[in-house]
Structure formats: structure tokens, C-alpha cells
């Protein structure tokens, strides 16, 4: 069984306390050992007992308190980093954290440590201003939460979703091939269309338009974003509630020309 020695674990607190206390006890015996030959049997027993108990009590208390406080600090830092990377409303990554994670994957792909393929989707809520104007911003916030939850429910464990604008989300599908990517995009569109949203008992159908690009070979986040955003514009221009998708490779467009599905 592997012991968790991460900064936020109790394993590190216990391990450092035990090791630190043992070192203190060993140091006490080493320093006092020069006096042992001159001590009587009773005095020797008391000296050894003192060398054991004093570091055990003082050293153990010191190290346990120190490591407990360091664990609390590590937990606070971890929670702060999560808050800094998360959109407070929808609980998905914010724009900065999302782009950083995608760029990190692409860097690894260029060094051939991960599969150099995947897809980027931009998901935009249709007629969102109308929802805010007609039902109020609180209902608009509820709609965004519902859209974010529906998107997350369609993703695999390694997929990444972030909120990159007011009513705009981005999804990165590392390692996904074009057919898988399109199925995810279409699945997101269909599920959001089917979701029930009736604030105050007033039905309000939701829909999204999705622009996407699947890549195979070297690319950048900026290039993918421009292509996906262009297809989002196509999906909006063609009537909304649809997916416009492109597949690119090392020599540009591959079989499977830019297509729009609805």
C-alpha cells in the first residue's frame, strides 16, 4: 500500500513527526553518551529515560504542530489555486486556466509525450440576451449553470471545459478523432436542446450553437480558436442550434470538408 506523502496529506504529518522525533532522540543519546561511562547504574537509567522522554515529548509536539500547520497552509493554497482557476458561477475552468491547460497539452504533443490529435469546440448559448431581458439575470445565471452541467455530462474524464465569455464555453477533447469529436459536439447540442428549463414555471427552451475544429498534427491554441470561432459564426448565421465543424491535418483540410449539422 502506497503512503500518501503529499503536502495536504496526514501521511506527511505523521512521517515527518516520527522521523524528526527519532532524530531528536538519537541526537540526545549521542550527546549524552559521553557521560554514560561515569554514571552509576541508577543515574544511567535516569539519563537514558530522560534522553528518550524529553525529545519524545518536546520534539514530537513541535514536529506534529509544525507539520499540522504546514498541512493547513498547503490545503489553503490548493483551495486558492482552484478558486483562481474556476469560474465562480458555473464551476468550470475560467478562460485563463482553460487556455493554459490546452497550451500545456499542445506543448506535450509537440514533444510526442501525448497523442498529437484532438478537437476544440466553442459552445455559445443562443438568444441569451433575450433570456436575460425577459426573465432577469438570475434566470440567465441558472441557464448558464444548466448549460455547463449538461456539457460536463457529455465529456470523458480527460476532456476540459471552460467558460471563456459571458455565455460562451469552450471544450477541449485531447486525443479525440474527428468522428468522436463531432459526436461529442452533436451530443452537447442535443442534450441542451432536450433539457427542461422553466424558471418560475415558465418554459424557456435552451439551445446552443457550436463551432469546432479537429486537429491531427502540430497546431496552436490560437489557430484552433480562430477556426472554431469562424465555424461558430457560420452556425449562428445559418440559423443557430447547430454544429459547424472542420477537420484539419498537417496539410490543411482533410477528407470531411467543413460541414454544418443541425
PAKOL-238535 format. One record per residue: residue number from 1; x, y, z of N, C-alpha, C in turn. Coordinates in nm, 2 decimals. Each point is the difference from the previous one (the first is absolute). Layout:
N
(NUM, (X, Y, Z), (X, Y, Z), (X, Y, Z));
...
//
This chain:
262
(1, (0.08, -0.12, 0.00), (-0.08, 0.12, 0.00), (0.09, 0.12, 0.00));
(2, (-0.03, 0.09, -0.09), (0.08, 0.13, -0.01), (-0.05, 0.10, 0.09));
(3, (0.10, 0.06, 0.08), (-0.04, 0.11, 0.09), (0.00, 0.13, -0.07));
(4, (-0.11, 0.08, 0.03), (-0.01, 0.13, -0.06), (0.09, 0.10, 0.07));
(5, (0.10, 0.05, -0.06), (0.09, 0.10, 0.07), (-0.01, 0.13, -0.07));
(6, (-0.12, 0.03, -0.06), (-0.02, 0.13, -0.06), (-0.01, 0.11, 0.11));
(7, (0.02, 0.12, -0.03), (0.00, 0.11, 0.10), (-0.14, 0.01, 0.07));
(8, (-0.11, -0.05, -0.06), (-0.13, 0.02, 0.06), (-0.04, -0.13, 0.08));
(9, (0.09, -0.10, 0.01), (-0.04, -0.13, 0.06), (0.04, -0.01, 0.14));
(10, (-0.07, -0.08, 0.08), (0.04, -0.03, 0.13), (0.13, -0.09, 0.00));
(11, (0.02, -0.07, -0.10), (0.12, -0.09, -0.01), (0.13, 0.08, 0.02));
(12, (0.01, 0.11, -0.07), (0.12, 0.09, 0.02), (0.01, 0.05, 0.14));
(13, (-0.11, 0.04, 0.07), (0.00, 0.04, 0.13), (0.06, -0.11, 0.10));
(14, (-0.05, -0.12, -0.02), (0.04, -0.11, 0.09), (0.14, -0.03, -0.03));
(15, (0.04, -0.02, -0.13), (0.14, -0.04, -0.04), (0.10, 0.10, 0.05));
(16, (-0.02, 0.13, -0.02), (0.10, 0.10, 0.04), (0.00, 0.00, 0.16));
(17, (-0.11, -0.01, 0.06), (0.00, 0.00, 0.15), (0.08, -0.12, 0.05));
(18, (-0.02, -0.11, -0.05), (0.07, -0.12, 0.05), (0.15, 0.01, -0.03));
(19, (0.03, 0.03, -0.12), (0.14, 0.01, -0.04), (0.07, 0.11, 0.08));
(20, (-0.06, 0.12, 0.01), (0.06, 0.11, 0.07), (0.02, -0.03, 0.15));
(21, (-0.10, -0.06, 0.06), (0.01, -0.04, 0.14), (0.11, -0.10, 0.02));
(22, (0.01, -0.10, -0.09), (0.10, -0.10, 0.01), (0.14, 0.06, -0.01));
(23, (0.02, 0.10, -0.09), (0.13, 0.06, -0.01), (0.04, 0.08, 0.13));
(24, (-0.10, 0.06, 0.05), (0.02, 0.07, 0.13), (0.04, -0.09, 0.11));
(25, (-0.07, -0.12, 0.01), (0.04, -0.10, 0.10), (0.14, -0.05, -0.02));
(26, (0.03, -0.03, -0.13), (0.13, -0.05, -0.03), (0.11, 0.10, 0.03));
(27, (-0.03, 0.13, -0.02), (0.10, 0.11, 0.03), (0.02, 0.01, 0.15));
(28, (-0.11, -0.01, 0.07), (0.01, 0.01, 0.15), (0.09, -0.11, 0.06));
(29, (-0.03, -0.13, -0.05), (0.08, -0.11, 0.04), (0.15, 0.02, -0.04));
(30, (0.02, 0.05, -0.12), (0.14, 0.01, -0.05), (0.08, 0.10, 0.09));
(31, (-0.07, 0.12, 0.02), (0.07, 0.10, 0.08), (0.02, -0.04, 0.15));
(32, (-0.09, -0.07, 0.06), (0.01, -0.05, 0.14), (0.08, -0.12, 0.01));
(33, (0.03, -0.07, -0.11), (0.07, -0.13, 0.01), (0.14, 0.02, 0.06));
(34, (0.06, 0.12, -0.02), (0.13, 0.03, 0.06), (0.00, -0.01, 0.15));
(35, (-0.12, 0.03, 0.06), (-0.01, 0.00, 0.15), (-0.03, -0.14, 0.06));
(36, (-0.05, -0.09, -0.09), (-0.05, -0.13, 0.05), (0.11, -0.08, 0.08));
(37, (0.12, -0.01, -0.05), (0.10, -0.08, 0.08), (0.02, 0.04, 0.14));
(38, (-0.02, 0.13, 0.03), (0.03, 0.05, 0.13), (-0.12, 0.00, 0.10));
(39, (-0.11, -0.05, -0.05), (-0.13, 0.00, 0.08), (-0.02, -0.13, 0.07));
(40, (-0.06, 0.01, 0.11), (-0.04, -0.12, 0.08), (-0.12, -0.07, -0.08));
(41, (-0.02, -0.12, 0.03), (-0.11, -0.07, -0.07), (-0.14, 0.07, 0.01));
(42, (-0.03, 0.05, 0.12), (-0.13, 0.08, 0.02), (0.00, 0.13, -0.08));
(43, (0.11, 0.07, 0.01), (0.02, 0.12, -0.08), (-0.01, -0.02, -0.15));
(44, (0.06, -0.11, -0.04), (0.00, -0.04, -0.14), (-0.14, -0.02, -0.06));
(45, (-0.08, -0.08, 0.09), (-0.13, -0.02, -0.04), (-0.08, 0.13, -0.01));
(46, (0.01, 0.09, 0.09), (-0.07, 0.13, 0.00), (0.05, 0.08, -0.12));
(47, (0.13, 0.00, -0.03), (0.05, 0.07, -0.12), (-0.06, -0.05, -0.13));
(48, (0.00, -0.13, -0.01), (-0.06, -0.06, -0.12), (-0.15, 0.03, -0.01));
(49, (-0.07, -0.01, 0.11), (-0.14, 0.03, 0.00), (-0.03, 0.15, -0.04));
(50, (0.09, 0.09, 0.05), (-0.02, 0.14, -0.03), (0.03, 0.02, -0.15));
(51, (0.11, -0.07, -0.05), (0.03, 0.02, -0.14), (-0.11, -0.06, -0.09));
(52, (-0.08, -0.09, 0.05), (-0.11, -0.05, -0.08), (-0.12, 0.09, 0.01));
(53, (-0.04, 0.03, 0.12), (-0.13, 0.06, 0.02), (0.00, 0.15, -0.03));
(54, (0.11, 0.07, 0.03), (0.00, 0.14, -0.03), (-0.01, 0.04, -0.15));
(55, (0.08, -0.07, -0.08), (-0.02, 0.03, -0.15), (-0.13, -0.05, -0.05));
(56, (-0.05, -0.11, 0.06), (-0.12, -0.06, -0.04), (-0.12, 0.10, 0.02));
(57, (0.00, 0.06, 0.12), (-0.11, 0.09, 0.03), (0.02, 0.13, -0.07));
(58, (0.12, 0.06, 0.01), (0.02, 0.14, -0.06), (0.01, -0.01, -0.15));
(59, (0.09, -0.09, -0.05), (0.01, -0.02, -0.14), (-0.12, -0.04, -0.07));
(60, (-0.07, -0.10, 0.06), (-0.12, -0.05, -0.06), (-0.11, 0.11, -0.01));
(61, (-0.01, 0.08, 0.11), (-0.10, 0.11, 0.00), (0.03, 0.10, -0.11));
(62, (0.13, 0.04, 0.00), (0.05, 0.10, -0.09), (-0.03, -0.04, -0.15));
(63, (0.05, -0.12, -0.04), (-0.02, -0.04, -0.14), (-0.14, -0.03, -0.04));
(64, (-0.08, -0.05, 0.10), (-0.14, -0.02, -0.04), (-0.07, 0.13, -0.02));
(65, (0.02, 0.10, 0.09), (-0.06, 0.13, -0.02), (0.05, 0.07, -0.12));
(66, (0.13, -0.01, -0.03), (0.05, 0.07, -0.12), (-0.06, -0.06, -0.13));
(67, (0.00, -0.14, -0.01), (-0.05, -0.06, -0.12), (-0.15, 0.01, -0.01));
(68, (-0.07, 0.01, 0.11), (-0.15, 0.02, -0.01), (-0.02, 0.14, -0.06));
(69, (0.07, 0.10, 0.05), (-0.02, 0.14, -0.06), (0.05, 0.00, -0.14));
(70, (0.10, -0.07, -0.04), (0.04, 0.00, -0.14), (-0.10, -0.07, -0.09));
(71, (-0.06, -0.10, 0.06), (-0.11, -0.07, -0.08), (-0.12, 0.09, -0.02));
(72, (-0.04, 0.08, 0.10), (-0.11, 0.09, -0.01), (0.04, 0.11, -0.11));
(73, (0.12, 0.05, 0.00), (0.05, 0.09, -0.10), (-0.01, -0.06, -0.14));
(74, (0.05, -0.12, -0.01), (-0.01, -0.07, -0.13), (-0.14, -0.01, -0.05));
(75, (-0.09, -0.04, 0.09), (-0.14, -0.01, -0.04), (-0.06, 0.14, -0.04));
(76, (0.03, 0.10, 0.07), (-0.04, 0.13, -0.03), (0.05, 0.05, -0.14));
(77, (0.13, -0.03, -0.02), (0.06, 0.04, -0.13), (-0.07, -0.08, -0.12));
(78, (-0.03, -0.13, 0.03), (-0.06, -0.08, -0.11), (-0.14, 0.05, -0.03));
(79, (-0.08, 0.04, 0.11), (-0.13, 0.05, -0.02), (0.00, 0.13, -0.07));
(80, (0.10, 0.09, 0.03), (0.02, 0.13, -0.06), (0.03, -0.02, -0.15));
(81, (0.08, -0.10, -0.03), (0.03, -0.02, -0.15), (-0.12, -0.05, -0.07));
(82, (-0.08, -0.08, 0.06), (-0.12, -0.05, -0.06), (-0.10, 0.12, -0.03));
(83, (-0.01, 0.09, 0.11), (-0.09, 0.11, -0.02), (0.05, 0.09, -0.11));
(84, (0.13, 0.02, -0.01), (0.06, 0.09, -0.10), (-0.02, -0.05, -0.14));
(85, (-0.01, -0.14, -0.01), (-0.01, -0.06, -0.13), (-0.15, -0.03, -0.04));
(86, (-0.09, 0.03, 0.09), (-0.14, -0.04, -0.03), (-0.09, 0.12, -0.01));
(87, (-0.10, -0.02, -0.10), (-0.10, 0.10, -0.01), (-0.10, -0.01, 0.11));
(88, (-0.02, 0.10, 0.08), (-0.08, -0.01, 0.12), (-0.15, -0.04, -0.02));
(89, (-0.05, 0.04, -0.12), (-0.14, -0.03, -0.02), (-0.03, -0.14, -0.05));
(90, (0.08, -0.05, -0.09), (-0.03, -0.13, -0.07), (0.09, -0.11, 0.05));
(91, (0.10, 0.03, 0.09), (0.10, -0.10, 0.05), (0.07, -0.08, -0.10));
(92, (0.03, 0.06, -0.12), (0.09, -0.05, -0.10), (0.12, 0.09, 0.00));
(93, (0.10, -0.04, -0.08), (0.12, 0.09, -0.01), (-0.03, 0.13, -0.05));
(94, (0.07, 0.10, 0.04), (-0.01, 0.14, -0.06), (0.08, 0.00, -0.12));
(95, (-0.01, 0.11, -0.07), (0.07, 0.02, -0.13), (0.15, -0.02, 0.01));
(96, (0.06, 0.06, 0.10), (0.15, -0.01, 0.01), (0.04, -0.14, 0.03));
(97, (-0.06, -0.07, 0.09), (0.03, -0.13, 0.04), (-0.02, -0.10, -0.12));
(98, (-0.11, 0.02, -0.07), (-0.03, -0.09, -0.11), (0.11, 0.01, -0.11));
(99, (0.03, 0.12, -0.04), (0.10, 0.02, -0.11), (0.14, -0.05, 0.05));
(100, (0.03, 0.01, 0.13), (0.13, -0.04, 0.05), (0.00, -0.16, -0.01));
(101, (-0.11, -0.07, 0.03), (0.00, -0.14, 0.00), (0.01, -0.05, -0.15));
(102, (-0.07, 0.06, -0.09), (0.00, -0.04, -0.14), (0.15, 0.02, -0.05));
(103, (0.06, 0.11, 0.03), (0.13, 0.03, -0.05), (0.10, -0.10, 0.06));
(104, (-0.02, -0.04, 0.12), (0.09, -0.10, 0.06), (-0.01, -0.13, -0.07));
(105, (-0.12, -0.04, -0.04), (-0.02, -0.12, -0.07), (0.07, 0.01, -0.14));
(106, (-0.02, 0.11, -0.07), (0.06, 0.01, -0.13), (0.15, 0.00, 0.01));
(107, (0.06, 0.06, 0.11), (0.14, -0.01, 0.02), (0.05, -0.14, 0.02));
(108, (-0.08, -0.08, 0.07), (0.04, -0.14, 0.02), (-0.02, -0.08, -0.13));
(109, (-0.10, 0.04, -0.08), (-0.02, -0.07, -0.13), (0.12, 0.03, -0.09));
(110, (0.05, 0.12, 0.00), (0.12, 0.03, -0.08), (0.12, -0.08, 0.04));
(111, (0.01, -0.03, 0.13), (0.11, -0.08, 0.04), (-0.02, -0.15, 0.00));
(112, (-0.12, -0.03, -0.06), (-0.04, -0.14, -0.02), (-0.02, -0.08, 0.13));
(113, (-0.04, 0.07, 0.11), (-0.03, -0.08, 0.12), (-0.15, -0.03, 0.01));
(114, (-0.08, 0.07, -0.08), (-0.14, -0.04, -0.01), (-0.04, 0.00, -0.15));
(115, (-0.12, -0.05, -0.02), (-0.05, -0.01, -0.14), (-0.02, 0.14, -0.06));
(116, (0.05, 0.02, -0.12), (0.00, 0.13, -0.06), (-0.13, 0.01, -0.09));
(117, (-0.11, -0.01, 0.07), (-0.14, 0.01, -0.06), (-0.10, 0.04, 0.10));
(118, (-0.11, 0.05, -0.05), (-0.11, 0.04, 0.09), (-0.09, 0.10, -0.06));
(119, (-0.08, 0.07, 0.08), (-0.09, 0.10, -0.06), (-0.03, 0.11, 0.10));
(120, (-0.04, 0.11, -0.06), (-0.04, 0.12, 0.08), (-0.14, 0.03, -0.04));
(121, (-0.09, 0.02, 0.09), (-0.14, 0.04, -0.03), (-0.03, 0.13, 0.08));
(122, (-0.07, 0.09, -0.07), (-0.05, 0.12, 0.06), (-0.15, -0.01, 0.01));
(123, (-0.06, 0.01, 0.12), (-0.14, -0.02, 0.02), (-0.06, 0.13, 0.04));
(124, (-0.09, 0.05, -0.07), (-0.06, 0.13, 0.03), (-0.15, -0.01, 0.01));
(125, (-0.06, 0.05, 0.12), (-0.14, 0.00, 0.02), (-0.07, 0.09, -0.10));
(126, (-0.11, -0.06, -0.06), (-0.08, 0.08, -0.09), (-0.09, 0.09, 0.07));
(127, (-0.02, 0.12, -0.06), (-0.09, 0.10, 0.05), (0.01, 0.03, 0.15));
(128, (0.12, 0.00, 0.05), (0.01, 0.01, 0.15), (-0.04, 0.14, 0.05));
(129, (0.02, 0.10, -0.08), (-0.04, 0.13, 0.04), (-0.15, 0.01, 0.02));
(130, (-0.07, -0.08, -0.08), (-0.15, 0.00, 0.01), (-0.04, -0.06, 0.14));
(131, (0.07, -0.11, 0.04), (-0.02, -0.06, 0.13), (0.02, 0.10, 0.11));
(132, (0.11, 0.07, -0.01), (0.03, 0.10, 0.11), (-0.11, 0.11, 0.00));
(133, (-0.03, 0.05, -0.12), (-0.10, 0.11, 0.00), (-0.14, -0.04, 0.04));
(134, (-0.04, -0.13, -0.04), (-0.14, -0.04, 0.02), (-0.01, -0.06, 0.14));
(135, (0.10, -0.07, 0.05), (-0.02, -0.07, 0.13), (0.09, 0.05, 0.11));
(136, (0.09, 0.09, -0.03), (0.09, 0.05, 0.10), (0.14, -0.07, 0.00));
(137, (0.09, 0.07, 0.06), (0.14, -0.06, 0.00), (0.01, -0.12, 0.09));
(138, (-0.08, -0.01, 0.11), (0.01, -0.12, 0.08), (-0.04, -0.12, -0.08));
(139, (-0.10, 0.01, -0.08), (-0.04, -0.11, -0.08), (0.11, -0.03, -0.11));
(140, (0.06, 0.11, -0.05), (0.11, -0.02, -0.09), (0.11, -0.08, 0.06));
(141, (0.03, 0.03, 0.13), (0.11, -0.07, 0.07), (-0.04, -0.15, 0.01));
(142, (-0.13, -0.02, 0.04), (-0.04, -0.14, 0.01), (0.01, -0.08, -0.14));
(143, (-0.03, 0.07, -0.11), (0.02, -0.06, -0.13), (0.14, -0.03, -0.03));
(144, (0.09, 0.09, 0.04), (0.15, -0.03, -0.02), (0.05, -0.12, 0.08));
(145, (-0.05, -0.01, 0.12), (0.04, -0.11, 0.09), (-0.06, -0.13, -0.06));
(146, (-0.12, 0.00, -0.05), (-0.06, -0.12, -0.06), (0.08, -0.04, -0.13));
(147, (0.04, 0.10, -0.08), (0.07, -0.03, -0.12), (0.14, -0.06, 0.03));
(148, (0.07, 0.06, 0.10), (0.13, -0.05, 0.04), (-0.01, -0.15, 0.06));
(149, (-0.11, -0.02, 0.08), (-0.01, -0.14, 0.05), (-0.03, -0.10, -0.11));
(150, (-0.08, 0.05, -0.10), (-0.03, -0.09, -0.12), (0.12, -0.03, -0.08));
(151, (0.08, 0.10, -0.02), (0.13, -0.02, -0.08), (0.09, -0.10, 0.08));
(152, (0.02, 0.02, 0.13), (0.08, -0.09, 0.07), (-0.05, -0.14, 0.00));
(153, (-0.13, -0.02, 0.00), (-0.05, -0.14, 0.00), (0.03, -0.07, -0.13));
(154, (0.03, 0.07, -0.11), (0.03, -0.07, -0.13), (0.15, -0.03, -0.02));
(155, (0.08, 0.04, 0.10), (0.15, -0.01, -0.02), (0.06, -0.12, 0.06));
(156, (0.12, -0.03, -0.05), (0.08, -0.11, 0.06), (0.08, 0.06, 0.11));
(157, (0.07, -0.09, 0.07), (0.08, 0.04, 0.12), (0.11, 0.10, -0.03));
(158, (0.06, -0.01, -0.12), (0.12, 0.08, -0.03), (-0.04, 0.13, -0.07));
(159, (-0.13, 0.01, -0.04), (-0.05, 0.12, -0.07), (0.00, 0.12, 0.09));
(160, (0.01, 0.12, -0.06), (0.01, 0.13, 0.08), (-0.11, 0.09, -0.05));
(161, (-0.07, 0.06, 0.09), (-0.10, 0.10, -0.03), (0.03, 0.13, 0.08));
(162, (-0.02, 0.11, -0.07), (0.02, 0.13, 0.06), (-0.10, 0.10, -0.04));
(163, (-0.03, 0.10, 0.08), (-0.08, 0.11, -0.04), (0.09, 0.11, -0.05));
(164, (-0.01, 0.04, -0.13), (0.09, 0.10, -0.05), (-0.06, 0.13, -0.03));
(165, (-0.13, 0.01, 0.02), (-0.07, 0.13, -0.02), (-0.13, 0.00, 0.08));
(166, (-0.08, 0.10, -0.02), (-0.12, 0.01, 0.07), (-0.09, -0.12, -0.01));
(167, (-0.04, -0.04, -0.12), (-0.08, -0.12, -0.03), (0.07, -0.10, -0.09));
(168, (0.13, 0.01, 0.00), (0.08, -0.08, -0.09), (0.09, -0.09, 0.08));
(169, (0.00, -0.13, -0.04), (0.08, -0.11, 0.06), (0.10, -0.05, -0.11));
(170, (0.11, -0.06, 0.05), (0.09, -0.07, -0.09), (0.02, -0.14, 0.06));
(171, (0.02, -0.10, -0.09), (0.02, -0.14, 0.03), (0.12, -0.04, -0.07));
(172, (0.10, -0.06, 0.07), (0.11, -0.06, -0.07), (0.00, -0.16, 0.02));
(173, (0.01, -0.07, -0.11), (-0.01, -0.14, 0.00), (0.14, -0.06, -0.04));
(174, (0.09, -0.02, 0.10), (0.13, -0.05, -0.03), (0.00, -0.15, -0.05));
(175, (0.07, -0.02, -0.12), (0.01, -0.13, -0.05), (-0.12, -0.05, -0.08));
(176, (-0.11, 0.08, -0.01), (-0.12, -0.05, -0.06), (0.02, 0.01, -0.16));
(177, (-0.06, -0.10, -0.07), (0.01, 0.01, -0.14), (-0.12, 0.08, -0.05));
(178, (0.00, 0.04, -0.13), (-0.11, 0.08, -0.05), (-0.14, -0.05, 0.02));
(179, (-0.02, -0.13, -0.02), (-0.14, -0.05, 0.02), (-0.04, 0.00, 0.15));
(180, (0.09, -0.03, 0.09), (-0.03, 0.01, 0.14), (-0.03, 0.15, 0.04));
(181, (0.08, 0.09, -0.06), (-0.02, 0.14, 0.04), (-0.13, 0.05, -0.05));
(182, (-0.04, -0.04, -0.12), (-0.13, 0.05, -0.05), (-0.11, -0.06, 0.08));
(183, (0.01, -0.13, 0.04), (-0.11, -0.06, 0.08), (-0.01, 0.07, 0.14));
(184, (0.11, 0.04, 0.05), (-0.01, 0.08, 0.13), (-0.07, 0.13, -0.02));
(185, (0.04, 0.07, -0.11), (-0.06, 0.13, -0.03), (-0.15, -0.01, -0.02));
(186, (-0.04, -0.10, -0.08), (-0.14, -0.02, -0.03), (-0.07, -0.05, 0.12));
(187, (0.06, -0.08, 0.09), (-0.06, -0.04, 0.12), (-0.03, 0.11, 0.10));
(188, (0.10, 0.09, 0.00), (-0.02, 0.12, 0.09), (-0.12, 0.08, -0.05));
(189, (0.00, 0.03, -0.13), (-0.11, 0.08, -0.06), (-0.14, -0.07, 0.02));
(190, (-0.01, -0.13, -0.02), (-0.13, -0.07, 0.02), (-0.04, 0.00, 0.15));
(191, (0.10, -0.03, 0.09), (-0.04, 0.00, 0.14), (-0.05, 0.13, 0.05));
(192, (0.07, 0.11, -0.04), (-0.04, 0.13, 0.04), (-0.14, 0.03, -0.05));
(193, (-0.03, -0.04, -0.13), (-0.13, 0.03, -0.06), (-0.11, -0.08, 0.08));
(194, (0.04, -0.12, 0.05), (-0.10, -0.08, 0.07), (-0.02, 0.04, 0.15));
(195, (0.09, 0.07, 0.06), (0.00, 0.03, 0.14), (-0.13, 0.09, 0.03));
(196, (-0.05, -0.03, 0.12), (-0.12, 0.08, 0.04), (0.05, 0.12, 0.08));
(197, (-0.04, 0.12, -0.04), (0.03, 0.12, 0.07), (-0.13, 0.08, 0.00));
(198, (-0.06, 0.01, 0.12), (-0.12, 0.07, 0.02), (0.00, 0.08, 0.13));
(199, (0.08, 0.11, 0.00), (0.00, 0.08, 0.13), (-0.13, 0.06, 0.03));
(200, (-0.05, -0.01, 0.12), (-0.13, 0.05, 0.04), (-0.11, -0.06, -0.07));
(201, (0.02, -0.13, -0.05), (-0.11, -0.07, -0.07), (-0.02, 0.05, -0.15));
(202, (0.09, 0.09, -0.05), (-0.01, 0.04, -0.13), (0.10, -0.07, -0.09));
(203, (-0.04, -0.09, -0.09), (0.09, -0.07, -0.08), (0.08, 0.09, -0.09));
(204, (0.13, -0.02, 0.00), (0.09, 0.08, -0.08), (0.10, -0.10, -0.07));
(205, (-0.02, -0.04, -0.12), (0.09, -0.09, -0.07), (0.14, 0.06, -0.02));
(206, (0.10, -0.09, 0.03), (0.14, 0.04, -0.02), (0.05, -0.06, -0.12));
(207, (0.10, 0.06, -0.07), (0.07, -0.06, -0.11), (0.14, 0.07, -0.01));
(208, (0.09, -0.07, -0.07), (0.13, 0.06, -0.01), (0.05, -0.02, -0.15));
(209, (0.08, 0.08, -0.04), (0.07, -0.01, -0.13), (0.15, -0.04, 0.03));
(210, (0.05, -0.09, -0.08), (0.14, -0.05, 0.03), (0.08, 0.01, -0.12));
(211, (0.12, 0.06, 0.01), (0.10, 0.00, -0.10), (0.12, -0.09, 0.04));
(212, (0.05, -0.08, -0.08), (0.11, -0.09, 0.04), (0.10, -0.03, -0.10));
(213, (0.12, -0.04, 0.04), (0.10, -0.05, -0.09), (0.07, -0.12, 0.07));
(214, (0.02, -0.10, -0.08), (0.08, -0.12, 0.04), (0.14, 0.01, -0.07));
(215, (0.10, -0.02, 0.08), (0.14, 0.01, -0.06), (0.07, -0.13, 0.01));
(216, (0.10, -0.02, -0.09), (0.09, -0.11, 0.00), (0.13, 0.05, -0.05));
(217, (0.10, 0.01, 0.09), (0.12, 0.06, -0.03), (0.03, 0.13, 0.07));
(218, (0.11, 0.07, -0.02), (0.03, 0.12, 0.08), (-0.10, 0.11, -0.02));
(219, (-0.03, 0.07, 0.10), (-0.09, 0.11, -0.01), (0.02, 0.09, 0.13));
(220, (-0.07, 0.11, 0.00), (0.00, 0.08, 0.12), (-0.14, 0.03, 0.05));
(221, (-0.01, 0.04, 0.12), (-0.13, 0.03, 0.06), (-0.06, 0.12, -0.08));
(222, (0.08, 0.10, -0.03), (-0.05, 0.12, -0.07), (-0.06, -0.04, -0.14));
(223, (0.07, -0.08, -0.07), (-0.05, -0.05, -0.13), (-0.13, -0.07, 0.01));
(224, (0.00, -0.09, 0.10), (-0.13, -0.08, 0.01), (-0.11, 0.09, 0.04));
(225, (0.03, 0.09, 0.09), (-0.11, 0.09, 0.04), (-0.06, 0.08, -0.11));
(226, (0.09, 0.06, -0.09), (-0.05, 0.07, -0.11), (-0.09, -0.08, -0.09));
(227, (0.05, -0.13, -0.03), (-0.08, -0.08, -0.09), (-0.14, -0.04, 0.07));
(228, (0.01, -0.04, 0.13), (-0.13, -0.03, 0.07), (-0.09, 0.11, 0.01));
(229, (0.05, 0.12, 0.02), (-0.08, 0.12, 0.01), (-0.06, 0.04, -0.13));
(230, (0.07, -0.03, -0.11), (-0.06, 0.03, -0.14), (-0.11, -0.10, -0.02));
(231, (0.01, -0.12, 0.04), (-0.11, -0.09, -0.02), (-0.12, 0.02, 0.10));
(232, (0.03, 0.06, 0.11), (-0.11, 0.04, 0.09), (-0.08, 0.11, -0.07));
(233, (0.07, 0.09, -0.06), (-0.07, 0.11, -0.08), (-0.08, -0.06, -0.11));
(234, (0.05, -0.10, -0.07), (-0.08, -0.07, -0.10), (-0.13, -0.06, 0.06));
(235, (0.02, -0.07, 0.11), (-0.12, -0.06, 0.07), (-0.10, 0.10, 0.04));
(236, (0.04, 0.12, 0.05), (-0.09, 0.10, 0.03), (-0.07, 0.06, -0.12));
(237, (0.08, 0.02, -0.11), (-0.05, 0.06, -0.12), (-0.10, -0.09, -0.07));
(238, (0.02, -0.13, 0.02), (-0.09, -0.10, -0.07), (-0.13, -0.03, 0.08));
(239, (-0.02, 0.07, 0.11), (-0.13, -0.02, 0.07), (0.01, -0.05, 0.14));
(240, (0.13, -0.02, 0.05), (0.02, -0.04, 0.14), (-0.04, -0.14, 0.03));
(241, (0.02, -0.04, 0.12), (-0.04, -0.14, 0.05), (0.06, -0.10, -0.10));
(242, (0.13, 0.01, -0.03), (0.07, -0.09, -0.09), (0.15, -0.01, 0.03));
(243, (0.06, -0.10, -0.07), (0.15, -0.01, 0.01), (0.06, 0.02, -0.13));
(244, (0.10, 0.09, 0.00), (0.08, 0.02, -0.12), (0.14, -0.05, 0.03));
(245, (0.06, -0.09, -0.08), (0.12, -0.07, 0.04), (0.10, -0.02, -0.11));
(246, (0.12, 0.01, 0.03), (0.11, -0.02, -0.10), (0.11, -0.09, 0.05));
(247, (0.05, -0.08, -0.09), (0.11, -0.09, 0.03), (0.13, 0.04, -0.07));
(248, (0.10, 0.02, 0.07), (0.13, 0.05, -0.06), (0.11, -0.10, 0.03));
(249, (0.10, 0.00, -0.08), (0.12, -0.09, 0.02), (0.12, 0.08, -0.03));
(250, (0.12, -0.07, -0.01), (0.12, 0.06, -0.03), (0.00, 0.08, -0.13));
(251, (-0.08, -0.04, -0.10), (-0.01, 0.07, -0.13), (-0.13, 0.07, -0.02));
(252, (-0.06, 0.04, 0.12), (-0.12, 0.08, -0.01), (-0.12, -0.09, 0.01));
(253, (-0.11, 0.04, -0.08), (-0.13, -0.07, 0.01), (0.01, -0.14, -0.05));
(254, (-0.05, -0.09, 0.08), (0.00, -0.15, -0.04), (-0.13, -0.04, -0.06));
(255, (-0.01, -0.12, -0.03), (-0.13, -0.05, -0.05), (-0.11, 0.02, 0.11));
(256, (-0.10, 0.05, -0.04), (-0.10, 0.04, 0.10), (0.00, 0.15, 0.00));
(257, (-0.04, 0.06, -0.11), (0.01, 0.15, -0.01), (-0.08, 0.07, 0.11));
(258, (0.02, 0.13, 0.02), (-0.08, 0.07, 0.10), (-0.15, -0.04, -0.02));
(259, (-0.06, -0.04, 0.11), (-0.14, -0.04, -0.01), (-0.08, 0.06, 0.11));
(260, (-0.13, 0.02, -0.03), (-0.09, 0.05, 0.10), (-0.11, -0.10, 0.03));
(261, (-0.03, -0.03, 0.13), (-0.10, -0.10, 0.03), (-0.10, 0.06, 0.10));
(262, (-0.12, -0.03, -0.02), (-0.11, 0.05, 0.09), (-0.11, -0.09, 0.00));
//
